[in-house]
């Protein structure tokens, strides 16, 4: 079963960044977390962002997704310049056009899997019947339909992360941001989660930008963007990326 990812925007890119900087000010100390980062991720692509701790990869993810303000530069998601949106509009756009998967699942323990997945829809004003139907479709996509009524404590770590992915997909977002999505999993579950993400990317055209420290995980994507000291220092195409035809390059 596939989900409709068509949002009517003609931009060829899911995300574009032009000369993005991020400066944190703390007392008299100024930290330049991003020093002029430019990249473009075509729709339907899947890229990994890697680098040592403190290199700026999570900051970049937060700035690209609008969770954090850029100090300068332009960020477009699906053709929309999110740096020009008000805080309320930015929150609404994130809710409608983006999905998020984090290392720690952020599931509400008192809710079942399907209730956790449908919650963003209910908050966005979707009627309860439609929200439940869409949540069940999302759980089917991640192969958890039969676990829909189980609470997080009744699920394995891998299953909980699948619920998180279903929740990220339920709004049919243009792009999914994933920050260390396998970091809390053993190698077997991590491989299963990446297999699922790869399948969603291939079958549904879902775009993924993944921050990871794990080269094995990164090699499951199409491209690896390496960062150091707030800059993109290298981009490499993976074997999977080379095998794909017509894949546009990520500019840096």
Helices and strands as residue ranges (DSSP letters): E 13-26, E 29-42, E 46-51, H 57-65, E 72-77, E 80-81, G 82-84, H 87-97, E 98-102, H 113-123, H 128-141, G 145-147, G 152-154, H 157-169, E 175-179, H 187-204, E 207-211, H 215-218, E 223-228, E 231-237, H 239-243
